[in-house]
Amino acid sequence: MYALQLILDNGIELKVFGELEELKPLKSKVEKNFNSKKFVNLTDSLTIKPVNVCAIELFGVSEGEQDSEN
C-alpha cells in the first residue's frame, strides 16, 4: 500500500491511498501541470488546482499506518 501526500499552500495535507501503479500517474499529472490554475481530478471525490500544491510525496505505508489516518 502506498500514499500520495499533497501539501497545499494553505497548509492542508491531503493523502490518497492506493497501489503504486495507480498513484504514480496522479503524481505525474500534478507535477506536469504545476503552474495550472485549472482544476485537475485526482479521484472521483478529490479535485485540486496544481498551482496550490506546495509539496508532493509518494511513499509506502503499512496497513496500521493507513488505518490510523482514517
CHARMM-style PDB file with segment names, atoms N, HN, CA, C and O in Angstrom:
ATOM      1  N   MET     1       0.853  -1.174   0.000  1.00  0.00      PROA
ATOM      2  CA  MET     1       0.000   0.000   0.000  1.00  0.00      PROA
ATOM      3  C   MET     1       0.899   1.237   0.000  1.00  0.00      PROA
ATOM      4  O   MET     1       1.934   1.276   0.665  1.00  0.00      PROA
ATOM      5  N   TYR     2       0.476   2.237  -0.758  1.00  0.00      PROA
ATOM      6  HN  TYR     2      -0.365   2.206  -1.298  1.00  0.00      PROA
ATOM      7  CA  TYR     2       1.228   3.479  -0.881  1.00  0.00      PROA
ATOM      8  C   TYR     2       0.310   4.665  -0.617  1.00  0.00      PROA
ATOM      9  O   TYR     2      -0.914   4.550  -0.676  1.00  0.00      PROA
ATOM     10  N   ALA     3       0.925   5.803  -0.327  1.00  0.00      PROA
ATOM     11  HN  ALA     3       1.919   5.897  -0.280  1.00  0.00      PROA
ATOM     12  CA  ALA     3       0.177   7.040  -0.108  1.00  0.00      PROA
ATOM     13  C   ALA     3       0.793   8.147  -0.946  1.00  0.00      PROA
ATOM     14  O   ALA     3       2.015   8.271  -1.035  1.00  0.00      PROA
ATOM     15  N   LEU     4      -0.056   8.937  -1.551  1.00  0.00      PROA
ATOM     16  HN  LEU     4      -1.049   8.836  -1.479  1.00  0.00      PROA
ATOM     17  CA  LEU     4       0.356  10.143  -2.248  1.00  0.00      PROA
ATOM     18  C   LEU     4      -0.080  11.298  -1.358  1.00  0.00      PROA
ATOM     19  O   LEU     4      -1.274  11.507  -1.142  1.00  0.00      PROA
ATOM     20  N   GLN     5       0.888  12.043  -0.844  1.00  0.00      PROA
ATOM     21  HN  GLN     5       1.857  11.872  -1.019  1.00  0.00      PROA
ATOM     22  CA  GLN     5       0.586  13.155   0.061  1.00  0.00      PROA
ATOM     23  C   GLN     5       0.807  14.466  -0.666  1.00  0.00      PROA
ATOM     24  O   GLN     5       1.851  14.684  -1.281  1.00  0.00      PROA
ATOM     25  N   LEU     6      -0.180  15.328  -0.588  1.00  0.00      PROA
ATOM     26  HN  LEU     6      -1.028  15.151  -0.088  1.00  0.00      PROA
ATOM     27  CA  LEU     6      -0.108  16.662  -1.168  1.00  0.00      PROA
ATOM     28  C   LEU     6      -0.250  17.675  -0.045  1.00  0.00      PROA
ATOM     29  O   LEU     6      -1.147  17.559   0.790  1.00  0.00      PROA
ATOM     30  N   ILE     7       0.624  18.659  -0.020  1.00  0.00      PROA
ATOM     31  HN  ILE     7       1.353  18.753  -0.698  1.00  0.00      PROA
ATOM     32  CA  ILE     7       0.510  19.746   0.950  1.00  0.00      PROA
ATOM     33  C   ILE     7       0.184  21.006   0.160  1.00  0.00      PROA
ATOM     34  O   ILE     7       0.938  21.415  -0.723  1.00  0.00      PROA
ATOM     35  N   LEU     8      -0.945  21.610   0.492  1.00  0.00      PROA
ATOM     36  HN  LEU     8      -1.557  21.278   1.210  1.00  0.00      PROA
ATOM     37  CA  LEU     8      -1.406  22.792  -0.228  1.00  0.00      PROA
ATOM     38  C   LEU     8      -0.853  24.065   0.392  1.00  0.00      PROA
ATOM     39  O   LEU     8      -0.363  24.056   1.521  1.00  0.00      PROA
ATOM     40  N   ASP     9      -0.936  25.158  -0.353  1.00  0.00      PROA
ATOM     41  HN  ASP     9      -1.334  25.165  -1.270  1.00  0.00      PROA
ATOM     42  CA  ASP     9      -0.373  26.423   0.117  1.00  0.00      PROA
ATOM     43  C   ASP     9      -1.070  26.974   1.350  1.00  0.00      PROA
ATOM     44  O   ASP     9      -0.528  27.857   2.015  1.00  0.00      PROA
ATOM     45  N   ASN    10      -2.260  26.475   1.673  1.00  0.00      PROA
ATOM     46  HN  ASN    10      -2.700  25.758   1.133  1.00  0.00      PROA
ATOM     47  CA  ASN    10      -2.949  26.918   2.886  1.00  0.00      PROA
ATOM     48  C   ASN    10      -2.680  25.991   4.075  1.00  0.00      PROA
ATOM     49  O   ASN    10      -3.300  26.136   5.129  1.00  0.00      PROA
ATOM     50  N   GLY    11      -1.752  25.034   3.907  1.00  0.00      PROA
ATOM     51  HN  GLY    11      -1.249  24.916   3.051  1.00  0.00      PROA
ATOM     52  CA  GLY    11      -1.358  24.150   4.996  1.00  0.00      PROA
ATOM     53  C   GLY    11      -2.132  22.851   5.083  1.00  0.00      PROA
ATOM     54  O   GLY    11      -1.803  22.003   5.912  1.00  0.00      PROA
ATOM     55  N   ILE    12      -3.136  22.670   4.267  1.00  0.00      PROA
ATOM     56  HN  ILE    12      -3.403  23.360   3.593  1.00  0.00      PROA
ATOM     57  CA  ILE    12      -3.924  21.435   4.293  1.00  0.00      PROA
ATOM     58  C   ILE    12      -3.119  20.297   3.680  1.00  0.00      PROA
ATOM     59  O   ILE    12      -2.499  20.454   2.629  1.00  0.00      PROA
ATOM     60  N   GLU    13      -3.137  19.149   4.352  1.00  0.00      PROA
ATOM     61  HN  GLU    13      -3.641  19.021   5.206  1.00  0.00      PROA
ATOM     62  CA  GLU    13      -2.479  17.947   3.847  1.00  0.00      PROA
ATOM     63  C   GLU    13      -3.539  16.988   3.336  1.00  0.00      PROA
ATOM     64  O   GLU    13      -4.503  16.682   4.037  1.00  0.00      PROA
ATOM     65  N   LEU    14      -3.357  16.519   2.119  1.00  0.00      PROA
ATOM     66  HN  LEU    14      -2.573  16.768   1.549  1.00  0.00      PROA
ATOM     67  CA  LEU    14      -4.266  15.543   1.520  1.00  0.00      PROA
ATOM     68  C   LEU    14      -3.494  14.263   1.267  1.00  0.00      PROA
ATOM     69  O   LEU    14      -2.349  14.309   0.816  1.00  0.00      PROA
ATOM     70  N   LYS    15      -4.103  13.122   1.552  1.00  0.00      PROA
ATOM     71  HN  LYS    15      -5.033  13.085   1.918  1.00  0.00      PROA
ATOM     72  CA  LYS    15      -3.469  11.835   1.281  1.00  0.00      PROA
ATOM     73  C   LYS    15      -4.427  10.971   0.482  1.00  0.00      PROA
ATOM     74  O   LYS    15      -5.610  10.859   0.804  1.00  0.00      PROA
ATOM     75  N   VAL    16      -3.891  10.364  -0.564  1.00  0.00      PROA
ATOM     76  HN  VAL    16      -2.930  10.455  -0.826  1.00  0.00      PROA
ATOM     77  CA  VAL    16      -4.635   9.413  -1.380  1.00  0.00      PROA
ATOM     78  C   VAL    16      -3.909   8.086  -1.241  1.00  0.00      PROA
ATOM     79  O   VAL    16      -2.712   8.001  -1.512  1.00  0.00      PROA
ATOM     80  N   PHE    17      -4.628   7.047  -0.819  1.00  0.00      PROA
ATOM     81  HN  PHE    17      -5.601   7.116  -0.599  1.00  0.00      PROA
ATOM     82  CA  PHE    17      -4.030   5.728  -0.636  1.00  0.00      PROA
ATOM     83  C   PHE    17      -4.372   4.837  -1.819  1.00  0.00      PROA
ATOM     84  O   PHE    17      -5.462   4.924  -2.383  1.00  0.00      PROA
ATOM     85  N   GLY    18      -3.426   3.976  -2.187  1.00  0.00      PROA
ATOM     86  HN  GLY    18      -2.540   3.904  -1.729  1.00  0.00      PROA
ATOM     87  CA  GLY    18      -3.672   3.041  -3.278  1.00  0.00      PROA
ATOM     88  C   GLY    18      -2.412   2.294  -3.637  1.00  0.00      PROA
ATOM     89  O   GLY    18      -1.409   2.349  -2.924  1.00  0.00      PROA
ATOM     90  N   GLU    19      -2.476   1.597  -4.747  1.00  0.00      PROA
ATOM     91  HN  GLU    19      -3.291   1.552  -5.326  1.00  0.00      PROA
ATOM     92  CA  GLU    19      -1.320   0.858  -5.243  1.00  0.00      PROA
ATOM     93  C   GLU    19      -0.394   1.811  -5.988  1.00  0.00      PROA
ATOM     94  O   GLU    19      -0.835   2.823  -6.534  1.00  0.00      PROA
ATOM     95  N   LEU    20       0.889   1.478  -6.005  1.00  0.00      PROA
ATOM     96  HN  LEU    20       1.247   0.656  -5.562  1.00  0.00      PROA
ATOM     97  CA  LEU    20       1.903   2.335  -6.607  1.00  0.00      PROA
ATOM     98  C   LEU    20       1.574   2.663  -8.062  1.00  0.00      PROA
ATOM     99  O   LEU    20       1.699   3.814  -8.480  1.00  0.00      PROA
ATOM    100  N   GLU    21       1.153   1.655  -8.838  1.00  0.00      PROA
ATOM    101  HN  GLU    21       1.052   0.720  -8.498  1.00  0.00      PROA
ATOM    102  CA  GLU    21       0.865   1.896 -10.255  1.00  0.00      PROA
ATOM    103  C   GLU    21      -0.358   2.788 -10.468  1.00  0.00      PROA
ATOM    104  O   GLU    21      -0.530   3.340 -11.555  1.00  0.00      PROA
ATOM    105  N   GLU    22      -1.203   2.939  -9.461  1.00  0.00      PROA
ATOM    106  HN  GLU    22      -1.063   2.491  -8.578  1.00  0.00      PROA
ATOM    107  CA  GLU    22      -2.346   3.856  -9.544  1.00  0.00      PROA
ATOM    108  C   GLU    22      -1.951   5.279  -9.153  1.00  0.00      PROA
ATOM    109  O   GLU    22      -2.489   6.246  -9.694  1.00  0.00      PROA
ATOM    110  N   LEU    23      -1.012   5.407  -8.214  1.00  0.00      PROA
ATOM    111  HN  LEU    23      -0.576   4.621  -7.775  1.00  0.00      PROA
ATOM    112  CA  LEU    23      -0.654   6.720  -7.681  1.00  0.00      PROA
ATOM    113  C   LEU    23       0.407   7.448  -8.508  1.00  0.00      PROA
ATOM    114  O   LEU    23       0.418   8.678  -8.548  1.00  0.00      PROA
ATOM    115  N   LYS    24       1.294   6.708  -9.164  1.00  0.00      PROA
ATOM    116  HN  LYS    24       1.286   5.708  -9.132  1.00  0.00      PROA
ATOM    117  CA  LYS    24       2.339   7.350  -9.970  1.00  0.00      PROA
ATOM    118  C   LYS    24       1.768   8.277 -11.041  1.00  0.00      PROA
ATOM    119  O   LYS    24       2.265   9.392 -11.201  1.00  0.00      PROA
ATOM    120  N   PRO    25       0.728   7.846 -11.787  1.00  0.00      PROA
ATOM    121  CA  PRO    25       0.163   8.764 -12.788  1.00  0.00      PROA
ATOM    122  C   PRO    25      -0.467  10.019 -12.174  1.00  0.00      PROA
ATOM    123  O   PRO    25      -0.440  11.087 -12.786  1.00  0.00      PROA
ATOM    124  N   LEU    26      -1.028   9.896 -10.977  1.00  0.00      PROA
ATOM    125  HN  LEU    26      -1.050   9.029 -10.480  1.00  0.00      PROA
ATOM    126  CA  LEU    26      -1.606  11.065 -10.308  1.00  0.00      PROA
ATOM    127  C   LEU    26      -0.515  12.059  -9.942  1.00  0.00      PROA
ATOM    128  O   LEU    26      -0.673  13.266 -10.128  1.00  0.00      PROA
ATOM    129  N   LYS    27       0.595  11.543  -9.421  1.00  0.00      PROA
ATOM    130  HN  LYS    27       0.724  10.563  -9.270  1.00  0.00      PROA
ATOM    131  CA  LYS    27       1.729  12.405  -9.064  1.00  0.00      PROA
ATOM    132  C   LYS    27       2.265  13.104 -10.309  1.00  0.00      PROA
ATOM    133  O   LYS    27       2.549  14.301 -10.283  1.00  0.00      PROA
ATOM    134  N   SER    28       2.400  12.356 -11.391  1.00  0.00      PROA
ATOM    135  HN  SER    28       2.169  11.383 -11.412  1.00  0.00      PROA
ATOM    136  CA  SER    28       2.892  12.932 -12.645  1.00  0.00      PROA
ATOM    137  C   SER    28       1.956  14.007 -13.177  1.00  0.00      PROA
ATOM    138  O   SER    28       2.406  15.028 -13.696  1.00  0.00      PROA
ATOM    139  N   LYS    29       0.656  13.778 -13.049  1.00  0.00      PROA
ATOM    140  HN  LYS    29       0.290  12.948 -12.627  1.00  0.00      PROA
ATOM    141  CA  LYS    29      -0.341  14.739 -13.528  1.00  0.00      PROA
ATOM    142  C   LYS    29      -0.182  16.075 -12.806  1.00  0.00      PROA
ATOM    143  O   LYS    29      -0.259  17.132 -13.432  1.00  0.00      PROA
ATOM    144  N   VAL    30       0.036  16.029 -11.506  1.00  0.00      PROA
ATOM    145  HN  VAL    30       0.098  15.170 -10.999  1.00  0.00      PROA
ATOM    146  CA  VAL    30       0.209  17.262 -10.730  1.00  0.00      PROA
ATOM    147  C   VAL    30       1.539  17.920 -11.077  1.00  0.00      PROA
ATOM    148  O   VAL    30       1.597  19.136 -11.260  1.00  0.00      PROA
ATOM    149  N   GLU    31       2.608  17.131 -11.170  1.00  0.00      PROA
ATOM    150  HN  GLU    31       2.561  16.143 -11.022  1.00  0.00      PROA
ATOM    151  CA  GLU    31       3.931  17.688 -11.458  1.00  0.00      PROA
ATOM    152  C   GLU    31       4.008  18.310 -12.849  1.00  0.00      PROA
ATOM    153  O   GLU    31       4.637  19.353 -13.024  1.00  0.00      PROA
ATOM    154  N   LYS    32       3.382  17.690 -13.829  1.00  0.00      PROA
ATOM    155  HN  LYS    32       2.870  16.842 -13.687  1.00  0.00      PROA
ATOM    156  CA  LYS    32       3.424  18.211 -15.202  1.00  0.00      PROA
ATOM    157  C   LYS    32       2.626  19.497 -15.349  1.00  0.00      PROA
ATOM    158  O   LYS    32       2.923  20.308 -16.226  1.00  0.00      PROA
ATOM    159  N   ASN    33       1.637  19.695 -14.521  1.00  0.00      PROA
ATOM    160  HN  ASN    33       1.395  19.037 -13.808  1.00  0.00      PROA
ATOM    161  CA  ASN    33       0.760  20.868 -14.608  1.00  0.00      PROA
ATOM    162  C   ASN    33       0.922  21.782 -13.402  1.00  0.00      PROA
ATOM    163  O   ASN    33      -0.047  22.411 -12.978  1.00  0.00      PROA
ATOM    164  N   PHE    34       2.125  21.871 -12.839  1.00  0.00      PROA
ATOM    165  HN  PHE    34       2.913  21.360 -13.184  1.00  0.00      PROA
ATOM    166  CA  PHE    34       2.312  22.563 -11.562  1.00  0.00      PROA
ATOM    167  C   PHE    34       1.941  24.037 -11.595  1.00  0.00      PROA
ATOM    168  O   PHE    34       1.647  24.603 -10.542  1.00  0.00      PROA
ATOM    169  N   ASN    35       1.940  24.675 -12.744  1.00  0.00      PROA
ATOM    170  HN  ASN    35       2.179  24.215 -13.599  1.00  0.00      PROA
ATOM    171  CA  ASN    35       1.557  26.092 -12.830  1.00  0.00      PROA
ATOM    172  C   ASN    35       0.100  26.295 -13.208  1.00  0.00      PROA
ATOM    173  O   ASN    35      -0.359  27.431 -13.326  1.00  0.00      PROA
ATOM    174  N   SER    36      -0.623  25.212 -13.398  1.00  0.00      PROA
ATOM    175  HN  SER    36      -0.250  24.289 -13.302  1.00  0.00      PROA
ATOM    176  CA  SER    36      -2.002  25.299 -13.874  1.00  0.00      PROA
ATOM    177  C   SER    36      -2.945  25.810 -12.790  1.00  0.00      PROA
ATOM    178  O   SER    36      -2.881  25.389 -11.634  1.00  0.00      PROA
ATOM    179  N   LYS    37      -3.816  26.723 -13.192  1.00  0.00      PROA
ATOM    180  HN  LYS    37      -3.867  27.065 -14.130  1.00  0.00      PROA
ATOM    181  CA  LYS    37      -4.855  27.212 -12.289  1.00  0.00      PROA
ATOM    182  C   LYS    37      -6.178  26.509 -12.553  1.00  0.00      PROA
ATOM    183  O   LYS    37      -7.186  26.813 -11.915  1.00  0.00      PROA
ATOM    184  N   LYS    38      -6.176  25.562 -13.502  1.00  0.00      PROA
ATOM    185  HN  LYS    38      -5.357  25.315 -14.020  1.00  0.00      PROA
ATOM    186  CA  LYS    38      -7.372  24.777 -13.799  1.00  0.00      PROA
ATOM    187  C   LYS    38      -7.428  23.588 -12.857  1.00  0.00      PROA
ATOM    188  O   LYS    38      -6.396  23.060 -12.445  1.00  0.00      PROA
ATOM    189  N   PHE    39      -8.631  23.175 -12.524  1.00  0.00      PROA
ATOM    190  HN  PHE    39      -9.470  23.604 -12.859  1.00  0.00      PROA
ATOM    191  CA  PHE    39      -8.803  22.034 -11.633  1.00  0.00      PROA
ATOM    192  C   PHE    39      -8.389  20.741 -12.324  1.00  0.00      PROA
ATOM    193  O   PHE    39      -8.623  20.551 -13.517  1.00  0.00      PROA
ATOM    194  N   VAL    40      -7.766  19.854 -11.545  1.00  0.00      PROA
ATOM    195  HN  VAL    40      -7.576  20.009 -10.575  1.00  0.00      PROA
ATOM    196  CA  VAL    40      -7.345  18.538 -12.011  1.00  0.00      PROA
ATOM    197  C   VAL    40      -8.019  17.500 -11.124  1.00  0.00      PROA
ATOM    198  O   VAL    40      -7.959  17.601  -9.899  1.00  0.00      PROA
ATOM    199  N   ASN    41      -8.653  16.512 -11.722  1.00  0.00      PROA
ATOM    200  HN  ASN    41      -8.701  16.430 -12.718  1.00  0.00      PROA
ATOM    201  CA  ASN    41      -9.291  15.434 -10.962  1.00  0.00      PROA
ATOM    202  C   ASN    41      -8.249  14.393 -10.589  1.00  0.00      PROA
ATOM    203  O   ASN    41      -7.606  13.810 -11.462  1.00  0.00      PROA
ATOM    204  N   LEU    42      -8.081  14.160  -9.294  1.00  0.00      PROA
ATOM    205  HN  LEU    42      -8.603  14.634  -8.585  1.00  0.00      PROA
ATOM    206  CA  LEU    42      -7.188  13.099  -8.841  1.00  0.00      PROA
ATOM    207  C   LEU    42      -7.962  11.818  -8.582  1.00  0.00      PROA
ATOM    208  O   LEU    42      -7.500  10.728  -8.917  1.00  0.00      PROA
ATOM    209  N   THR    43      -9.131  11.949  -7.991  1.00  0.00      PROA
ATOM    210  HN  THR    43      -9.506  12.835  -7.719  1.00  0.00      PROA
ATOM    211  CA  THR    43     -10.016  10.806  -7.753  1.00  0.00      PROA
ATOM    212  C   THR    43     -11.439  11.268  -8.042  1.00  0.00      PROA
ATOM    213  O   THR    43     -11.660  12.422  -8.411  1.00  0.00      PROA
ATOM    214  N   ASP    44     -12.394  10.370  -7.874  1.00  0.00      PROA
ATOM    215  HN  ASP    44     -12.214   9.433  -7.575  1.00  0.00      PROA
ATOM    216  CA  ASP    44     -13.795  10.740  -8.086  1.00  0.00      PROA
ATOM    217  C   ASP    44     -14.244  11.846  -7.138  1.00  0.00      PROA
ATOM    218  O   ASP    44     -15.135  12.628  -7.471  1.00  0.00      PROA
ATOM    219  N   SER    45     -13.632  11.914  -5.959  1.00  0.00      PROA
ATOM    220  HN  SER    45     -12.909  11.279  -5.688  1.00  0.00      PROA
ATOM    221  CA  SER    45     -14.068  12.889  -4.957  1.00  0.00      PROA
ATOM    222  C   SER    45     -13.005  13.931  -4.597  1.00  0.00      PROA
ATOM    223  O   SER    45     -13.207  14.715  -3.671  1.00  0.00      PROA
ATOM    224  N   LEU    46     -11.876  13.951  -5.316  1.00  0.00      PROA
ATOM    225  HN  LEU    46     -11.712  13.313  -6.068  1.00  0.00      PROA
ATOM    226  CA  LEU    46     -10.806  14.902  -4.992  1.00  0.00      PROA
ATOM    227  C   LEU    46     -10.352  15.630  -6.250  1.00  0.00      PROA
ATOM    228  O   LEU    46      -9.835  15.026  -7.190  1.00  0.00      PROA
ATOM    229  N   THR    47     -10.559  16.943  -6.242  1.00  0.00      PROA
ATOM    230  HN  THR    47     -10.979  17.434  -5.478  1.00  0.00      PROA
ATOM    231  CA  THR    47     -10.160  17.809  -7.347  1.00  0.00      PROA
ATOM    232  C   THR    47      -9.322  18.936  -6.761  1.00  0.00      PROA
ATOM    233  O   THR    47      -9.695  19.543  -5.757  1.00  0.00      PROA
ATOM    234  N   ILE    48      -8.181  19.213  -7.399  1.00  0.00      PROA
ATOM    235  HN  ILE    48      -7.878  18.720  -8.215  1.00  0.00      PROA
ATOM    236  CA  ILE    48      -7.291  20.261  -6.890  1.00  0.00      PROA
ATOM    237  C   ILE    48      -6.825  21.156  -8.034  1.00  0.00      PROA
ATOM    238  O   ILE    48      -6.956  20.818  -9.210  1.00  0.00      PROA
ATOM    239  N   LYS    49      -6.276  22.309  -7.649  1.00  0.00      PROA
ATOM    240  HN  LYS    49      -6.170  22.584  -6.693  1.00  0.00      PROA
ATOM    241  CA  LYS    49      -5.564  23.163  -8.596  1.00  0.00      PROA
ATOM    242  C   LYS    49      -4.077  22.929  -8.330  1.00  0.00      PROA
ATOM    243  O   LYS    49      -3.602  23.224  -7.233  1.00  0.00      PROA
ATOM    244  N   PRO    50      -3.333  22.409  -9.304  1.00  0.00      PROA
ATOM    245  CA  PRO    50      -1.910  22.127  -9.075  1.00  0.00      PROA
ATOM    246  C   PRO    50      -1.106  23.333  -8.611  1.00  0.00      PROA
ATOM    247  O   PRO    50      -0.126  23.169  -7.884  1.00  0.00      PROA
ATOM    248  N   VAL    51      -1.495  24.539  -9.012  1.00  0.00      PROA
ATOM    249  HN  VAL    51      -2.291  24.672  -9.602  1.00  0.00      PROA
ATOM    250  CA  VAL    51      -0.765  25.729  -8.597  1.00  0.00      PROA
ATOM    251  C   VAL    51      -0.790  25.899  -7.079  1.00  0.00      PROA
ATOM    252  O   VAL    51       0.084  26.568  -6.527  1.00  0.00      PROA
ATOM    253  N   ASN    52      -1.766  25.314  -6.397  1.00  0.00      PROA
ATOM    254  HN  ASN    52      -2.476  24.771  -6.846  1.00  0.00      PROA
ATOM    255  CA  ASN    52      -1.881  25.420  -4.945  1.00  0.00      PROA
ATOM    256  C   ASN    52      -1.074  24.370  -4.192  1.00  0.00      PROA
ATOM    257  O   ASN    52      -1.022  24.406  -2.963  1.00  0.00      PROA
ATOM    258  N   VAL    53      -0.444  23.439  -4.899  1.00  0.00      PROA
ATOM    259  HN  VAL    53      -0.486  23.410  -5.898  1.00  0.00      PROA
ATOM    260  CA  VAL    53       0.319  22.373  -4.250  1.00  0.00      PROA
ATOM    261  C   VAL    53       1.740  22.862  -3.983  1.00  0.00      PROA
ATOM    262  O   VAL    53       2.455  23.258  -4.903  1.00  0.00      PROA
ATOM    263  N   CYS    54       2.141  22.829  -2.708  1.00  0.00      PROA
ATOM    264  HN  CYS    54       1.560  22.507  -1.960  1.00  0.00      PROA
ATOM    265  CA  CYS    54       3.491  23.242  -2.321  1.00  0.00      PROA
ATOM    266  C   CYS    54       4.459  22.069  -2.284  1.00  0.00      PROA
ATOM    267  O   CYS    54       5.648  22.226  -2.564  1.00  0.00      PROA
ATOM    268  N   ALA    55       3.946  20.892  -1.937  1.00  0.00      PROA
ATOM    269  HN  ALA    55       2.981  20.764  -1.709  1.00  0.00      PROA
ATOM    270  CA  ALA    55       4.802  19.708  -1.831  1.00  0.00      PROA
ATOM    271  C   ALA    55       3.991  18.477  -2.202  1.00  0.00      PROA
ATOM    272  O   ALA    55       2.787  18.401  -1.958  1.00  0.00      PROA
ATOM    273  N   ILE    56       4.688  17.515  -2.799  1.00  0.00      PROA
ATOM    274  HN  ILE    56       5.666  17.578  -2.998  1.00  0.00      PROA
ATOM    275  CA  ILE    56       4.045  16.259  -3.167  1.00  0.00      PROA
ATOM    276  C   ILE    56       5.031  15.134  -2.889  1.00  0.00      PROA
ATOM    277  O   ILE    56       6.214  15.234  -3.217  1.00  0.00      PROA
ATOM    278  N   GLU    57       4.533  14.066  -2.282  1.00  0.00      PROA
ATOM    279  HN  GLU    57       3.572  13.985  -2.016  1.00  0.00      PROA
ATOM    280  CA  GLU    57       5.401  12.944  -1.919  1.00  0.00      PROA
ATOM    281  C   GLU    57       4.632  11.644  -2.097  1.00  0.00      PROA
ATOM    282  O   GLU    57       3.438  11.568  -1.808  1.00  0.00      PROA
ATOM    283  N   LEU    58       5.330  10.630  -2.576  1.00  0.00      PROA
ATOM    284  HN  LEU    58       6.300  10.692  -2.811  1.00  0.00      PROA
ATOM    285  CA  LEU    58       4.767   9.299  -2.741  1.00  0.00      PROA
ATOM    286  C   LEU    58       5.586   8.365  -1.868  1.00  0.00      PROA
ATOM    287  O   LEU    58       6.806   8.289  -2.017  1.00  0.00      PROA
ATOM    288  N   PHE    59       4.927   7.649  -0.951  1.00  0.00      PROA
ATOM    289  HN  PHE    59       3.936   7.711  -0.830  1.00  0.00      PROA
ATOM    290  CA  PHE    59       5.671   6.782  -0.040  1.00  0.00      PROA
ATOM    291  C   PHE    59       4.861   5.555   0.326  1.00  0.00      PROA
ATOM    292  O   PHE    59       3.634   5.545   0.224  1.00  0.00      PROA
ATOM    293  N   GLY    60       5.564   4.527   0.751  1.00  0.00      PROA
ATOM    294  HN  GLY    60       6.561   4.535   0.833  1.00  0.00      PROA
ATOM    295  CA  GLY    60       4.926   3.289   1.181  1.00  0.00      PROA
ATOM    296  C   GLY    60       4.445   3.401   2.614  1.00  0.00      PROA
ATOM    297  O   GLY    60       5.075   4.058   3.444  1.00  0.00      PROA
ATOM    298  N   VAL    61       3.323   2.754   2.898  1.00  0.00      PROA
ATOM    299  HN  VAL    61       2.812   2.221   2.224  1.00  0.00      PROA
ATOM    300  CA  VAL    61       2.777   2.737   4.257  1.00  0.00      PROA
ATOM    301  C   VAL    61       2.385   1.315   4.613  1.00  0.00      PROA
ATOM    302  O   VAL    61       2.068   0.504   3.742  1.00  0.00      PROA
ATOM    303  N   SER    62       2.411   1.028   5.898  1.00  0.00      PROA
ATOM    304  HN  SER    62       2.668   1.687   6.605  1.00  0.00      PROA
ATOM    305  CA  SER    62       1.924  -0.270   6.363  1.00  0.00      PROA
ATOM    306  C   SER    62       0.429  -0.152   6.611  1.00  0.00      PROA
ATOM    307  O   SER    62      -0.093   0.958   6.719  1.00  0.00      PROA
ATOM    308  N   GLU    63      -0.256  -1.260   6.700  1.00  0.00      PROA
ATOM    309  HN  GLU    63       0.168  -2.161   6.612  1.00  0.00      PROA
ATOM    310  CA  GLU    63      -1.707  -1.248   6.909  1.00  0.00      PROA
ATOM    311  C   GLU    63      -2.088  -0.520   8.196  1.00  0.00      PROA
ATOM    312  O   GLU    63      -3.108   0.170   8.225  1.00  0.00      PROA
ATOM    313  N   GLY    64      -1.297  -0.655   9.261  1.00  0.00      PROA
ATOM    314  HN  GLY    64      -0.469  -1.215   9.237  1.00  0.00      PROA
ATOM    315  CA  GLY    64      -1.586   0.017  10.522  1.00  0.00      PROA
ATOM    316  C   GLY    64      -1.528   1.524  10.402  1.00  0.00      PROA
ATOM    317  O   GLY    64      -2.343   2.222  11.005  1.00  0.00      PROA
ATOM    318  N   GLU    65      -0.572   2.045   9.631  1.00  0.00      PROA
ATOM    319  HN  GLU    65       0.090   1.478   9.141  1.00  0.00      PROA
ATOM    320  CA  GLU    65      -0.456   3.483   9.436  1.00  0.00      PROA
ATOM    321  C   GLU    65      -1.653   4.026   8.686  1.00  0.00      PROA
ATOM    322  O   GLU    65      -2.159   5.099   9.016  1.00  0.00      PROA
ATOM    323  N   GLN    66      -2.113   3.299   7.683  1.00  0.00      PROA
ATOM    324  HN  GLN    66      -1.703   2.427   7.415  1.00  0.00      PROA
ATOM    325  CA  GLN    66      -3.258   3.749   6.902  1.00  0.00      PROA
ATOM    326  C   GLN    66      -4.501   3.809   7.769  1.00  0.00      PROA
ATOM    327  O   GLN    66      -5.268   4.768   7.683  1.00  0.00      PROA
ATOM    328  N   ASP    67      -4.714   2.799   8.602  1.00  0.00      PROA
ATOM    329  HN  ASP    67      -4.092   2.020   8.672  1.00  0.00      PROA
ATOM    330  CA  ASP    67      -5.893   2.767   9.462  1.00  0.00      PROA
ATOM    331  C   ASP    67      -5.904   3.921  10.449  1.00  0.00      PROA
ATOM    332  O   ASP    67      -6.969   4.460  10.752  1.00  0.00      PROA
ATOM    333  N   SER    68      -4.743   4.312  10.956  1.00  0.00      PROA
ATOM    334  HN  SER    68      -3.878   3.874  10.710  1.00  0.00      PROA
ATOM    335  CA  SER    68      -4.691   5.391  11.937  1.00  0.00      PROA
ATOM    336  C   SER    68      -4.962   6.747  11.300  1.00  0.00      PROA
ATOM    337  O   SER    68      -5.353   7.679  12.003  1.00  0.00      PROA
ATOM    338  N   GLU    69      -4.767   6.888   9.984  1.00  0.00      PROA
ATOM    339  HN  GLU    69      -4.450   6.131   9.413  1.00  0.00      PROA
ATOM    340  CA  GLU    69      -5.019   8.148   9.292  1.00  0.00      PROA
ATOM    341  C   GLU    69      -6.504   8.363   9.051  1.00  0.00      PROA
ATOM    342  O   GLU    69      -6.942   9.509   8.947  1.00  0.00      PROA
ATOM    343  N   ASN    70      -7.287   7.303   8.959  1.00  0.00      PROA
ATOM    344  HN  ASN    70      -6.931   6.372   9.044  1.00  0.00      PROA
ATOM    345  CA  ASN    70      -8.716   7.435   8.619  1.00  0.00      PROA
ATOM    346  C   ASN    70      -9.536   7.823   9.771  1.00  0.00      PROA
ATOM    347  OT1 ASN    70     -10.751   7.973   9.641  1.00  0.00      PROA
TER     348      ASN     70
END
